[in-house]
């Protein structure tokens, strides 16, 4: 099986600066809970500003930027605060090398441990063809270097997240991604000079790969690979794999969850973190029973020998619209109170999924008290004319030492141009 490793000698797009932009999120755009404030940081001529959002120091200037990637022109945007002014830059476009196309996953990582960050990005191919995997370097104004892989061992067109870790302990991170469509799990290995990428299929899922995470989910001191194997009627599974001593994936999965209360599901999305602030990771899973019935069940599990439900945050709720949450969930201290919450945004793009949607455009905050009681708070409710969906990240985007929630919105037909925004939500200081 041949893997493709290509060093690219051209830039996909010349960098393009957008006008500086920042405005309060007013009542015509959204209703924001009084304890929080909202600000529009950028507007773009895309129907989706991002199918993924990342907060990190992409240009290695010691300050965080916001990266988003969306559609239909599969662009990579860099948004940063310079001397109190928000500025936006198109670093690359046509990354799917076909229009309409999608940017679906973006991460800021120091792959080769040289104390300089790189950007990795995965595409979604609206037409037939395999997804691209890119590695970029940037000075914040333009892409200064890039390599990509489009391996023959992958037959799927949609990248569903990146799991990054130095699995073989050679000083260079590997990247694992489970792909939507055929369900291939692909591992990408880079050399220390980041000049070439080799790719190989390390597992084949029975359904579509809907998530890719590496974390110590069972708190045994060793990392596991966690994926959602779904998009099949009644057959969605959350699968947890171990690695061997050489960093190779051990199949079959050690743990597999097959749905809720003995009932099969169509879809699942996953997030890992310490939600009940006990010093241990938990696994939050959003389940959708049926493809065309928009009801979500959110359960937090303790993973040990098996996976045991700890908290039911929501059951069969219609508040979460289409009940798809990949890259729309984060466990983090979003309100800077020293305790983590689960932040979830909603998706309402029925034009792409052919499912009736209410276009709710909401963001919720779930928390768990010391006594185990779950609390749910609506942070923002977008006007349908402004946003029908959003994807999120939590981190210090404006470099003030506190976390914010960054949202990239979407509205309308994702295969066509439109208007979308990048929004910052912030807990007000008492």
PyMOL commands that set and color helices and strands:
alter all, ss='L'
color gray80, all
select helices_A, chain A and resi 350-353
alter helices_A, ss='H'
color red, helices_A
select strands_A, chain A and resi 6-7+16-18+23-24+30-32+36-44+48-56+65-72+76-82+85-92+101-109+118-125+133-138+143-149+158-165+174-180+184-190+197-204+208-209+213-215+224-230+237-243+249-257+267-273+282-290+293-303+307-317+329-332+341-345+362-368+374-382+389-395+404-410+420-427
alter strands_A, ss='S'
color yellow, strands_A
deselect
rebuild
show_as cartoon
